[in-house]
Amino acid sequence: MSDLEDFKTRLKIAKSKLQNEKSEKKGIFLGNAFKLGTELIAAVIVGTIIGFILDNWFGTKPILIIIFFLFGAAAGITNVFRAAKRMQKQED
């Protein structure tokens, strides 16, 4: 009878450890996803703002906004790839 109770106790401990690991991994995943999304959005916003300021300064209204929006999008995508590669190396 004590073997059965001992087994139940060890099973409960193993289940609680497994649940803690799952919740920890889920938090890390959500944090990384938020980080990647923020990097992409920030680069696009910064590029668009720079284009807007330069358009107002030079008087070429839509052209520089579009160009710097595209530069910001390219920079954001590049940053996301770099960060994802860093995260991949950290996991290994």
N, C-alpha and C positions, 0 to 999 in steps of 0.2 A: 504494500500500500504506500509506503514512503517513496518508493521508486516512481510511482505514478504522480505523486504530489511534487516530487523533485523535478520530474519532466515538465509538469504544468508550469512550475515556477521558471524554469529555464526558457520555456516557450514564450511566456509573457515578457521576460527580459529581452529576448531576441526580437519579438514583435515591436516593442517600444523603441529599441535601437534602430530598427528598420524604418519606422515611421519618422523618427527624428532625422535620419539621413535623407529621406524623401522630401521633407519640408525644407531642409537646408538647401538641397539641390534646386528646388523650385524657386526659392528666394534668389539664389545666385543667377538662375536663368532669367528671371524677370528683371533683375538689376542689369544684366548684360544687354537684354533686349531694349530696355529703357535708355541705356547709354548709347547704343548704336543709333537708335531713332533720334535721340537728341543731337548727336554729332551730325547726322544728315540734315536735319531741319536747321540747325544753327548755321551750317555752311551756306545753305540756300538763302537764308534770311540775310546773312552778312553780305553775300554777293549782290543780292537785290538792293539792299540799302546803299552799297557803294555805287551801283549803277544809277540809282535814283539821284544821289547827291551829284554825281558827275554829269548826269543829264540836266539837272537844274543849273549847274555851273556853266556848261558849254551850250545849253539851249538845244540840244538834240534829244527831244523828249523820249520816244520809245526805244531808240536803238541801243543805247548803253545799258538800259535796264534789262533788256532781253539778253544782251551779250554777257553781262555780269551775272544774270540769273543762271545762264548755262554754265559759266565758269564755277559758280557756287555749287551747282548740282554735281558737276564733275569732281570738284574738290570733296564734296560730301561723300560721294560714292567711293572715292579713293580712300578717304579716312575710315569709312565703314569696313572696307576690305582689309585695311591694315590692322584695325582694331580686332576684327574677327580672326585674323591670322595670329595675332598676339594671344588672344583668348584660347585658340586651338593649341598653341605651344604650351601655355600654362597648364592645360588639362593633361597633356602628355607628360 
